[in-house]
Amino acid sequence: MTGGRLTDICRHPIKGHGRETLASVRLSAGACLPWDRHWAVAHDAAKLATDRPDGWTPCANFARAAKAPQLMAITSELVEATATVTLHHPDRGPLTFRPDDPADLPAFLAWVAPLNPANRAQPAQIVKAKRGMTDSDFPSVAILNRASLADLSARMGHDLSIHRWRGNLWLDGAPAWSEWGWIGRTLRIGQTRLRIEERITRCSATTVEPDTGISNADTLRALDTHFGHQDFGLYATVLAGGPIATGDEWTLE
């Protein structure tokens, strides 16, 4: 039975606009990681979904780092009790606002505008769905393997940050790339059980250095050259909820 330790928990309250690390979190069956991609920034050419009860909309309708690399350098802090977010960027002063408050939208749009290329569709509004606005069309948690990241880093001669991949749960203890054999199996962390559903195909956002917002490592070419695909990480669905924390043991069933 494969197993190891949960090393990192990450969430992204506003899709494509910041990341934060957590010491612990409580997962719920059938749901995304709490507050992950809770909001998304629709651009001025967006066609938001009107035919889905959950309000989920494909990622092409949102401002994101694949089109605006500087967004990768944003970090965030969420105060859950007040649904207040503070954003940081090396080239911008901090911004604290409430994404649900229309009165705060102009300040956010002014803050983020310089981070978006002028020749791209521009941020226009903040939206949310009844579930996290993940890139998968089902509520998912992104699972990633530390050993695979280390192997890819070694092959590229570049120390790749975990934050390039915008995952949720990072695992240590499994051989590099062994996760490709996990599809359909169950990951257990304490009381929590997650079913591994499918591989994650990556975009150009992963070429960007999260500390600077500058593209400096061709991860997509490296994946294609060494493995014949551009996949990294797995989508999982939560079968049984419960608390999890960094350092917890995980096993694969």
Backbone bond lengths (Angstrom), bond angles and torsions (degrees), N, CA, C in turn:
res aa  C-N    CA-C-N  psi(-1)  N-CA   C-N-CA  omega(-1)  CA-C   N-CA-C  phi
1 M - - - 1.476 - - 1.516 109.27 -
2 T 1.311 116.78 124.73 1.456 122.20 179.76 1.529 110.14 -73.48
3 G 1.341 116.08 143.52 1.455 119.15 177.54 1.514 112.36 -167.55
4 G 1.330 115.87 174.91 1.456 121.32 -179.48 1.512 109.67 174.12
5 R 1.341 116.14 -144.59 1.461 122.28 -176.87 1.528 111.65 -122.05
6 L 1.321 115.19 147.04 1.462 122.52 171.44 1.528 106.75 -82.27
7 T 1.335 117.53 114.99 1.466 120.28 -174.02 1.522 114.26 -95.29
8 D 1.331 117.76 -29.64 1.463 120.51 -174.70 1.523 110.34 -148.43
9 I 1.338 114.94 142.50 1.465 122.85 171.64 1.524 106.97 -122.96
10 C 1.318 116.94 123.83 1.468 121.14 -177.39 1.527 109.87 -128.55
11 R 1.311 115.69 145.27 1.460 120.03 172.71 1.518 109.54 -137.59
12 H 1.322 114.61 162.38 1.460 122.85 -174.44 1.524 107.08 -135.01
13 P 1.331 117.81 85.46 1.469 120.52 -172.69 1.524 113.88 -53.88
14 I 1.351 116.87 -43.14 1.453 120.98 176.55 1.521 107.51 -109.84
15 K 1.304 117.52 115.29 1.455 122.11 -175.97 1.529 111.28 -48.84
16 G 1.338 116.40 124.51 1.451 121.22 177.16 1.513 115.30 74.56
17 H 1.339 117.99 2.96 1.457 121.25 -174.70 1.528 110.17 -132.98
18 G 1.309 116.01 66.42 1.455 119.50 173.46 1.508 114.61 111.01
19 R 1.290 114.17 153.77 1.463 122.89 -178.54 1.521 108.12 -139.36
20 E 1.313 116.34 153.67 1.451 121.04 172.17 1.518 109.15 -147.39
21 T 1.320 115.92 151.99 1.457 121.00 179.14 1.522 108.96 -103.25
22 L 1.330 114.68 147.79 1.456 121.79 -178.08 1.518 109.91 -122.94
23 A 1.324 115.89 149.35 1.466 120.20 174.18 1.522 110.92 -81.55
24 S 1.327 116.04 -30.46 1.459 120.35 -178.07 1.520 109.19 -158.39
25 V 1.330 115.66 164.92 1.456 121.47 178.74 1.524 108.06 -162.49
26 R 1.313 116.93 159.44 1.470 120.87 175.44 1.525 108.37 -112.95
27 L 1.320 116.50 119.05 1.458 121.58 177.79 1.524 109.97 -88.04
28 S 1.331 116.03 153.79 1.463 122.12 177.88 1.521 109.63 -126.10
29 A 1.313 116.64 145.02 1.461 121.47 -178.89 1.521 110.70 -58.05
30 G 1.332 115.73 133.71 1.448 121.60 176.03 1.510 115.27 74.49
31 A 1.322 118.20 10.40 1.464 121.16 -175.83 1.528 110.97 -122.78
32 C 1.324 115.13 161.40 1.460 121.21 171.26 1.525 109.31 -72.87
33 L 1.326 116.47 173.22 1.452 119.96 170.81 1.530 107.30 -60.46
34 P 1.332 119.02 133.52 1.464 120.80 -173.67 1.523 113.31 -53.46
35 W 1.324 115.68 131.26 1.460 125.37 178.38 1.526 113.43 68.45
36 D 1.311 118.92 6.85 1.458 119.71 177.17 1.523 109.54 -79.68
37 R 1.335 116.71 127.29 1.465 122.79 -175.80 1.539 110.73 51.23
38 H 1.343 114.86 37.45 1.466 120.42 -179.97 1.524 110.66 -63.65
39 W 1.342 115.66 -35.16 1.457 122.07 175.71 1.527 109.57 -121.33
40 A 1.320 116.45 160.74 1.461 122.18 173.23 1.530 107.81 -143.19
41 V 1.317 115.79 155.32 1.460 121.46 -176.65 1.523 108.61 -104.98
42 A 1.312 116.27 103.33 1.469 120.98 178.86 1.521 109.51 -75.89
43 H 1.351 115.90 137.91 1.462 119.04 178.16 1.529 110.57 -91.29
44 D 1.330 116.31 177.49 1.456 120.24 -171.74 1.524 113.92 -76.85
45 A 1.345 117.53 -1.45 1.471 120.81 173.79 1.528 111.53 -112.42
46 A 1.317 117.30 12.92 1.466 121.65 -174.82 1.526 112.22 -68.76
47 K 1.327 114.51 146.59 1.457 122.38 170.86 1.520 106.55 -121.42
48 L 1.312 115.51 91.59 1.455 121.00 -174.43 1.519 111.07 -73.32
49 A 1.318 115.07 145.91 1.466 121.12 -175.86 1.523 110.72 -65.02
50 T 1.320 114.83 135.74 1.463 120.70 174.23 1.524 111.06 -123.51
51 D 1.348 116.26 -1.87 1.459 120.50 -174.76 1.522 112.88 -107.62
52 R 1.339 117.70 7.14 1.460 120.94 -179.87 1.522 109.65 -117.61
53 P 1.316 118.38 128.95 1.465 120.61 179.58 1.523 113.32 -60.47
54 D 1.346 116.72 -29.33 1.465 118.75 -178.14 1.520 113.08 -86.42
55 G 1.352 117.69 -7.33 1.448 120.85 177.85 1.510 115.35 77.69
56 W 1.350 118.01 3.87 1.466 120.42 -179.60 1.524 110.57 -62.59
57 T 1.338 115.74 139.71 1.459 122.87 -178.13 1.519 109.02 -134.15
58 P 1.336 120.39 140.24 1.466 122.08 -179.81 1.525 112.99 -59.76
59 C 1.343 115.48 153.28 1.458 121.47 -171.60 1.525 113.69 -64.48
60 A 1.340 118.59 -22.28 1.465 120.63 -178.25 1.523 112.38 -61.21
61 N 1.315 117.27 -16.08 1.461 121.01 -178.29 1.530 113.23 -89.14
62 F 1.322 117.02 2.66 1.460 120.44 -174.21 1.519 112.33 -122.50
63 A 1.316 115.53 151.32 1.465 120.96 170.05 1.517 107.57 -65.06
64 R 1.337 116.42 131.20 1.458 120.31 -176.65 1.521 109.59 -156.46
65 A 1.324 114.83 164.84 1.460 120.19 -171.03 1.519 113.35 -69.02
66 A 1.325 118.78 -21.26 1.463 120.17 176.95 1.524 110.76 -60.94
67 K 1.327 117.32 -27.21 1.468 122.38 179.23 1.531 112.35 -108.89
68 A 1.323 116.40 -20.51 1.466 121.38 -178.46 1.522 108.11 -135.86
69 P 1.336 118.88 82.83 1.472 122.35 -172.76 1.518 114.75 -55.29
70 Q 1.328 117.94 -31.25 1.465 119.59 -177.95 1.527 112.57 -61.75
71 L 1.316 117.67 -20.55 1.460 120.02 178.15 1.529 111.67 -63.68
72 M 1.325 117.13 -24.59 1.461 120.15 -179.16 1.521 112.60 -64.35
73 A 1.329 118.06 -22.50 1.460 121.02 -177.50 1.527 113.11 -85.31
74 I 1.330 117.78 1.76 1.466 120.59 178.85 1.526 109.85 -79.50
75 T 1.325 115.76 135.26 1.463 121.49 166.98 1.530 107.51 -115.44
76 S 1.326 116.07 160.51 1.463 119.15 -173.99 1.514 111.60 -141.17
77 E 1.316 114.44 158.92 1.465 122.70 173.22 1.523 106.96 -135.56
78 L 1.312 116.15 127.75 1.465 121.54 -179.72 1.518 110.27 -111.95
79 V 1.321 116.17 129.31 1.460 122.07 169.13 1.516 106.45 -99.47
80 E 1.313 116.84 104.52 1.463 120.90 -172.02 1.524 112.01 -63.34
81 A 1.318 117.49 -38.51 1.465 120.69 -173.97 1.517 112.44 -60.79
82 T 1.335 116.82 -31.14 1.465 120.61 -177.98 1.526 112.33 -114.71
83 A 1.350 117.44 2.32 1.467 122.47 -176.49 1.526 110.66 51.40
84 T 1.329 115.06 44.23 1.455 122.72 -179.68 1.521 109.73 -107.12
85 V 1.315 117.18 134.46 1.460 122.68 -178.45 1.524 109.68 -119.23
86 T 1.324 116.23 137.04 1.458 121.98 170.80 1.527 108.09 -113.58
87 L 1.322 116.15 126.02 1.462 122.45 179.82 1.520 109.80 -107.22
88 H 1.350 115.24 144.29 1.454 122.19 176.43 1.520 108.46 -130.22
89 H 1.325 115.85 146.77 1.464 122.15 175.59 1.522 106.99 -150.93
90 P 1.343 118.78 142.49 1.469 119.69 -177.10 1.522 114.27 -59.71
91 D 1.337 118.54 -21.94 1.464 121.34 -179.10 1.522 113.62 -107.30
92 R 1.334 117.32 5.54 1.464 120.77 -177.81 1.532 108.75 -133.89
93 G 1.307 117.14 149.33 1.446 119.92 172.34 1.520 110.13 -70.89
94 P 1.332 119.66 163.05 1.464 120.85 -179.89 1.521 111.81 -66.54
95 L 1.319 115.47 148.81 1.466 122.44 177.26 1.517 108.36 -128.53
96 T 1.317 116.59 124.63 1.461 122.11 174.80 1.524 108.19 -112.70
97 F 1.318 116.20 126.97 1.462 119.91 -176.69 1.523 109.86 -157.98
98 R 1.332 115.20 170.72 1.451 122.23 177.07 1.528 108.15 -111.61
99 P 1.323 117.81 108.90 1.471 120.06 -177.86 1.521 114.03 -57.04
100 D 1.331 117.89 -25.70 1.464 120.18 -179.21 1.524 112.98 -82.62
101 D 1.327 117.73 -8.41 1.464 121.16 -175.80 1.531 109.23 -96.59
102 P 1.335 118.63 111.70 1.472 120.55 179.17 1.523 113.35 -55.89
103 A 1.318 116.92 -27.62 1.461 120.14 -179.01 1.527 111.82 -68.20
104 D 1.328 116.73 -21.36 1.465 120.59 -179.24 1.533 112.74 -91.23
105 L 1.338 117.17 -9.25 1.464 119.99 -176.09 1.533 113.14 -61.06
106 P 1.340 120.38 -45.32 1.471 118.87 -178.76 1.529 112.92 -57.71
107 A 1.322 116.91 -39.23 1.466 119.82 179.94 1.528 110.48 -65.23
108 F 1.326 116.44 -40.99 1.464 119.28 178.11 1.526 111.17 -64.57
109 L 1.323 117.58 -46.52 1.464 120.83 -178.29 1.529 111.02 -62.16
110 A 1.329 116.99 -38.10 1.459 120.00 178.15 1.528 110.99 -67.33
111 W 1.335 115.80 -37.74 1.470 120.47 -179.28 1.521 111.47 -67.79
112 V 1.335 117.25 -41.44 1.455 120.97 -173.49 1.525 113.17 -87.14
113 A 1.332 118.66 -17.78 1.466 121.20 -174.93 1.525 113.59 -54.68
114 P 1.334 120.20 -44.07 1.469 119.16 -178.49 1.524 113.80 -66.75
115 L 1.318 118.19 -13.80 1.458 121.74 -179.08 1.524 112.28 -89.38
116 N 1.329 116.92 -3.95 1.463 122.24 -178.81 1.524 110.11 -109.61
117 P 1.340 118.57 128.83 1.467 120.30 178.36 1.528 111.16 -57.31
118 A 1.319 116.28 139.45 1.460 120.79 -176.43 1.519 113.09 -65.39
119 N 1.347 116.60 -22.44 1.472 119.59 -178.02 1.522 112.76 -90.99
120 R 1.323 117.72 9.99 1.460 122.46 177.41 1.524 110.48 -110.39
121 A 1.329 116.17 161.73 1.465 120.01 173.26 1.527 108.66 -56.94
122 Q 1.318 116.14 138.67 1.459 121.09 -171.72 1.532 112.29 -98.57
123 P 1.334 117.73 148.55 1.461 121.36 176.38 1.519 110.88 -54.94
124 A 1.333 115.87 137.33 1.465 119.23 -175.89 1.526 113.39 -129.87
125 Q 1.336 117.82 -36.24 1.459 119.80 -177.62 1.523 110.50 -156.99
126 I 1.319 115.33 158.58 1.460 121.81 175.69 1.514 108.31 -103.76
127 V 1.325 116.72 129.44 1.457 121.48 -178.51 1.529 109.37 -127.38
128 K 1.325 115.04 164.18 1.459 119.65 173.11 1.514 108.83 -145.86
129 A 1.330 114.56 156.71 1.453 121.24 179.06 1.532 108.44 -112.59
130 K 1.323 115.88 -179.97 1.459 119.89 177.25 1.526 110.92 -76.30
131 R 1.334 116.51 -7.16 1.459 122.99 178.39 1.521 107.47 -140.20
132 G 1.318 117.87 168.13 1.450 120.80 178.55 1.521 111.53 -58.61
133 M 1.332 116.65 139.81 1.463 121.37 -177.84 1.539 109.19 -85.99
134 T 1.345 114.87 61.12 1.456 121.04 178.79 1.526 109.85 -72.08
135 D 1.338 116.49 168.33 1.460 119.53 176.98 1.523 111.73 -74.36
136 S 1.324 118.17 -20.10 1.467 121.21 175.41 1.516 109.25 -80.46
137 D 1.342 116.80 148.65 1.467 119.22 -179.22 1.526 111.87 -86.60
138 F 1.327 116.66 19.15 1.465 122.52 172.31 1.530 107.00 -136.66
139 P 1.336 118.66 155.40 1.470 120.25 -179.68 1.528 110.17 -63.88
140 S 1.319 116.49 117.89 1.459 119.81 -172.11 1.516 112.16 -131.90
141 V 1.329 113.58 161.15 1.463 123.42 170.48 1.521 106.06 -122.63
142 A 1.337 117.09 130.75 1.463 121.25 -176.74 1.524 110.01 -89.62
143 I 1.341 115.88 123.34 1.460 123.61 -177.43 1.523 108.72 -109.87
144 L 1.342 117.55 131.94 1.458 120.89 -177.72 1.526 111.13 -134.72
145 N 1.333 115.48 153.57 1.458 123.67 -173.35 1.526 109.83 -107.54
146 R 1.329 116.87 119.48 1.462 122.11 179.98 1.534 111.78 -59.28
147 A 1.330 117.00 -38.10 1.465 120.24 -177.80 1.527 111.25 -66.25
148 S 1.331 117.34 -36.48 1.468 120.46 177.71 1.524 110.21 -65.89
149 L 1.335 116.89 -39.21 1.457 120.32 177.42 1.526 110.57 -63.64
150 A 1.321 116.97 -42.46 1.461 120.45 179.07 1.525 111.02 -63.37
151 D 1.331 116.55 -40.00 1.462 120.10 179.72 1.527 111.00 -66.13
152 L 1.322 116.97 -45.05 1.461 119.84 179.08 1.530 110.69 -64.15
153 S 1.325 117.07 -40.06 1.460 120.78 177.18 1.523 110.77 -59.33
154 A 1.338 116.50 -43.88 1.464 120.47 -179.65 1.526 111.05 -64.66
155 R 1.322 116.96 -42.10 1.461 120.91 179.82 1.526 111.69 -63.50
156 M 1.338 116.33 -33.90 1.459 121.08 -178.24 1.526 112.79 -89.50
157 G 1.329 116.58 -14.02 1.453 119.15 -174.58 1.513 112.42 65.84
158 H 1.323 115.70 33.93 1.466 121.81 -175.49 1.524 108.01 -146.15
159 D 1.330 116.88 126.68 1.454 121.35 -179.98 1.528 109.30 -76.13
160 L 1.304 116.72 104.02 1.466 122.06 -174.77 1.524 110.83 -87.74
161 S 1.315 116.48 125.98 1.458 121.86 177.88 1.523 110.79 -70.00
162 I 1.324 116.04 147.81 1.462 119.30 174.78 1.530 110.93 -62.73
163 H 1.331 116.82 -24.82 1.467 119.51 -173.78 1.526 113.27 -77.02
164 R 1.340 118.25 -9.39 1.471 119.50 172.23 1.529 110.65 -62.57
165 W 1.320 117.05 -27.16 1.467 121.39 -167.62 1.514 113.26 -100.28
166 R 1.333 117.68 -6.99 1.478 123.06 174.27 1.519 112.57 49.46
167 G 1.345 114.92 41.86 1.458 120.58 179.83 1.519 111.73 -86.22
168 N 1.310 115.78 176.75 1.464 121.77 178.55 1.521 113.01 -106.05
169 L 1.331 117.26 -51.64 1.466 121.26 -176.02 1.521 109.63 -122.21
170 W 1.331 116.04 124.09 1.465 121.67 177.51 1.531 109.15 -107.04
171 L 1.325 115.37 132.42 1.459 122.21 -175.67 1.522 111.34 -114.21
172 D 1.325 116.36 141.18 1.452 122.77 172.39 1.525 108.02 -115.32
173 G 1.339 116.42 153.09 1.460 120.53 174.71 1.506 115.28 111.53
174 A 1.324 118.21 -13.41 1.469 121.66 178.99 1.521 109.52 -98.97
175 P 1.329 118.86 147.59 1.464 120.56 175.28 1.532 110.97 -61.08
176 A 1.332 115.22 151.50 1.457 120.16 177.78 1.516 110.98 -56.07
177 W 1.322 115.55 132.16 1.464 125.67 174.65 1.532 114.03 68.02
178 S 1.317 117.41 5.96 1.466 119.00 176.34 1.519 111.72 -66.15
179 E 1.335 117.02 -18.61 1.468 120.69 -178.41 1.516 112.89 -62.89
180 W 1.329 118.54 -19.90 1.460 119.66 178.68 1.526 111.43 -64.94
181 G 1.312 116.63 -17.76 1.462 120.18 176.76 1.516 114.07 -94.93
182 W 1.324 117.54 8.91 1.455 120.65 -175.81 1.524 113.86 -94.28
183 I 1.314 118.44 -6.84 1.469 120.14 -176.02 1.523 110.42 -56.03
184 G 1.327 115.99 128.76 1.457 121.74 179.95 1.519 114.27 88.19
185 R 1.333 117.33 -8.15 1.459 120.09 -179.68 1.530 110.20 -93.89
186 T 1.336 115.93 171.75 1.459 121.83 -175.18 1.519 110.51 -112.46
187 L 1.316 115.78 130.02 1.453 123.39 176.07 1.524 107.92 -98.87
188 R 1.314 116.45 127.86 1.463 120.76 -179.93 1.526 109.84 -114.63
189 I 1.341 116.21 128.04 1.460 122.77 173.37 1.522 106.25 -129.77
190 G 1.312 117.74 104.06 1.456 120.63 -174.09 1.520 110.46 60.84
191 Q 1.343 116.50 -126.68 1.465 120.92 178.50 1.524 112.12 -80.68
192 T 1.324 116.18 -13.53 1.455 120.83 -172.24 1.521 111.20 -84.03
193 R 1.331 115.71 137.98 1.456 121.27 177.43 1.524 108.53 -129.25
194 L 1.342 115.46 131.46 1.466 121.26 -179.37 1.521 108.41 -126.72
195 R 1.327 116.63 135.68 1.463 121.23 176.10 1.525 108.78 -94.37
196 I 1.331 115.72 127.70 1.455 121.08 178.64 1.527 108.37 -76.73
197 E 1.333 116.72 122.98 1.454 121.41 -171.72 1.538 113.84 -101.61
198 E 1.327 117.27 -51.39 1.462 119.30 -173.07 1.521 110.64 -163.42
199 R 1.334 115.55 166.12 1.447 122.25 177.69 1.526 110.69 -78.92
200 I 1.326 115.60 156.34 1.457 121.90 178.07 1.524 108.76 -102.96
201 T 1.315 117.17 118.97 1.456 122.09 174.65 1.517 108.80 -88.21
202 R 1.329 116.02 132.35 1.453 121.48 -168.20 1.520 114.08 -96.16
203 C 1.361 114.14 162.10 1.467 121.78 178.98 1.520 109.09 -120.06
204 S 1.319 116.01 -178.09 1.457 121.24 -174.52 1.524 113.63 -68.93
205 A 1.327 118.72 -11.19 1.467 119.88 176.81 1.523 111.18 -58.38
206 T 1.332 117.34 -28.95 1.465 120.38 -177.39 1.522 112.56 -73.79
207 T 1.328 118.11 -9.60 1.466 120.86 175.97 1.526 111.73 -80.86
208 V 1.327 117.17 -7.32 1.463 122.30 -171.15 1.526 111.18 -96.40
209 E 1.322 115.76 135.44 1.464 121.94 175.73 1.528 109.45 -74.34
210 P 1.344 118.23 119.88 1.470 119.45 -175.08 1.532 114.74 -65.13
211 D 1.324 118.19 -23.94 1.465 119.12 -179.52 1.521 112.45 -74.81
212 T 1.334 117.19 -24.56 1.469 120.26 -172.26 1.521 114.51 -121.81
213 G 1.342 117.92 -21.96 1.458 120.43 -174.41 1.516 113.13 76.32
214 I 1.336 117.12 19.42 1.462 122.31 -179.38 1.523 109.55 -112.27
215 S 1.332 116.78 133.56 1.462 121.19 177.82 1.527 109.15 -71.64
216 N 1.341 116.44 120.43 1.462 119.39 -175.39 1.522 114.29 -142.48
217 A 1.326 117.92 8.36 1.462 120.38 179.91 1.526 108.60 -153.28
218 D 1.332 117.49 117.36 1.467 121.17 -175.00 1.530 110.01 -82.76
219 T 1.320 114.62 76.76 1.456 121.08 -178.74 1.527 112.38 -61.70
220 L 1.314 116.79 -36.71 1.466 119.95 -177.45 1.528 110.79 -67.03
221 R 1.327 116.76 -43.34 1.460 119.97 177.77 1.536 110.64 -64.31
222 A 1.330 115.94 -40.30 1.468 119.44 -179.78 1.526 111.27 -63.78
223 L 1.319 117.45 -45.56 1.459 120.43 178.15 1.526 110.95 -60.55
224 D 1.329 115.96 -44.06 1.461 120.24 -179.00 1.527 111.39 -66.49
225 T 1.322 116.67 -40.96 1.461 121.00 -178.53 1.523 111.95 -66.22
226 H 1.316 116.43 -45.13 1.462 120.58 -173.97 1.524 113.46 -85.60
227 F 1.338 116.76 -27.78 1.458 118.87 -171.41 1.520 114.36 -129.65
228 G 1.321 118.01 -9.67 1.454 120.36 177.25 1.512 114.38 78.17
229 H 1.321 117.13 19.51 1.471 121.62 176.92 1.514 107.90 -156.11
230 Q 1.339 116.46 177.84 1.459 121.61 178.83 1.527 110.48 -125.00
231 D 1.332 116.05 40.47 1.461 122.44 -177.97 1.523 110.71 -99.71
232 F 1.331 114.86 141.91 1.466 120.31 173.77 1.519 107.74 -155.47
233 G 1.318 117.08 117.50 1.453 121.94 179.40 1.518 112.42 93.76
234 L 1.329 114.82 173.95 1.462 122.69 -173.15 1.523 110.61 -134.80
235 Y 1.320 115.90 144.93 1.458 121.27 168.25 1.525 108.88 -92.67
236 A 1.338 115.64 136.58 1.460 121.62 177.26 1.521 109.23 -130.59
237 T 1.333 115.51 156.33 1.458 121.26 172.39 1.521 108.62 -113.90
238 V 1.329 115.88 145.30 1.457 121.20 -178.19 1.525 109.10 -83.39
239 L 1.329 116.04 118.60 1.464 121.81 177.75 1.524 111.46 -88.03
240 A 1.323 116.30 -40.69 1.466 121.93 179.87 1.512 108.03 -139.12
241 G 1.330 116.51 127.79 1.448 120.91 -175.68 1.508 113.77 -84.71
242 G 1.321 114.27 176.74 1.455 121.17 178.65 1.510 110.38 155.66
243 P 1.339 116.64 173.55 1.468 120.19 -179.93 1.522 111.35 -79.30
244 I 1.330 116.15 143.33 1.453 121.65 172.13 1.522 107.97 -134.64
245 A 1.338 116.73 155.71 1.457 121.30 -178.86 1.520 109.31 -147.68
246 T 1.327 116.20 152.97 1.458 119.48 176.88 1.530 108.32 -59.94
247 G 1.324 114.59 139.75 1.456 121.24 -175.79 1.510 113.55 95.56
248 D 1.335 117.36 -14.15 1.465 120.04 178.27 1.518 110.94 -63.29
249 E 1.320 115.45 149.32 1.457 120.30 174.06 1.526 109.93 -78.13
250 W 1.330 116.38 146.70 1.444 121.57 172.85 1.520 109.13 -127.17
251 T 1.302 115.39 151.63 1.464 121.73 175.18 1.511 109.03 -138.12
252 L 1.310 115.15 154.52 1.463 121.91 178.62 1.504 108.12 -110.88
253 E 1.325 116.46 129.18 1.459 120.70 -176.24 1.527 109.81 -111.29
